[in-house]
Amino acid sequence: MDRRVTRQVASVLLVIAVILFGIKSLDPKSEAAAPPKEGYVEVKQEDYSRLEQDAKEWKQKYEDLKKEKAAKPDNSVVKVMHLNINDGMTSKEVGRQMEKAEIIEDANEFNDYLAKKKWQQSIQIGDYELTSEMGLQEIAETITGNLPEKE
């Protein structure tokens, strides 16, 4: 073979290689075979459509709840109580007074909380201002004089 034939064969092979590379790069299936980029996840179209529908439904539920809440009157009235603890009062009596004034929901729960902390005997005589926003722990710490617990 002479040089001319060799060059022609090489040229034909080069053209075929360029054509094959072009076809491969334009083929959409060849990209699907590649792994997804880092931080991305491949999702089937039907799953994506279902997720979009779910998102629309949740957004609608959220909007409905927002409208429902806006339609209801605001019942966030804070109740205030001036509690006077006298000598000889028990934790049950104190709890019943607070329950009656709607500062706490359950006097027995409050008494159980004091018993768990062993604070029933630590209730201090005096006048206290309590609100319905206060939790059991805060009320107990206030009327017993115990320091707040560190978390």
Residue, then its C-alpha position, 0 to 999 in steps of 0.5 A: m500500500d502506498r501513502r495515498v491509500t493509507r491516508q484515505v483509510a485514515s481519513v475515512l476512519l476519522v470521519i466515521a469516528v466523528i460521526l459515531f461521537g456525534i450520534k452518541s452525544l445526541d442520543p438521549k438514552s446515553e445520558a440516562a445511563a450516566p449516574p446522576k450528579e452528586g446531590y441529585v436523585e433521579v425520579k421517574q416522571e410518574d413519581y414526580s407528577r404524584l409528588e407535584q399533586d401531593a404538594k398541591e393538595w398539602k398547599q390547599k389544606y394549609e390555605d384552608l386551615k389558614k382561612e379556618k383559623a382566621a374565621k375563628p375568634d382569638n381565644s388567647v386570653v391570659k388569665v391572671m390570679h393573685l394567689n394568697i398562700n396562708d399558713g397550713m394550706t396544703s398543696k391540694e388546696v393551692g392546686r384547687q384554687m389555681e384550677k378554679a381560677e383556670i390558671i392550671e387545667d388539673a389540680n391533681e396533676f399539679n399536686d403530682y408534679l410537686a410530689k415528684k419533685k418533693w416540693q409539697q412541703s416547700i410551698q412558701i407563705g405569701d402573695y403570688e401573681l400567677t398567669s395561665e401562660m405559666g407552666l407547672q414548673e414555673i408555677a411550682e418554682t414560684i410558690t416554693g422558692n426553688l430555683p429553676e432547673k438547669e437543662 
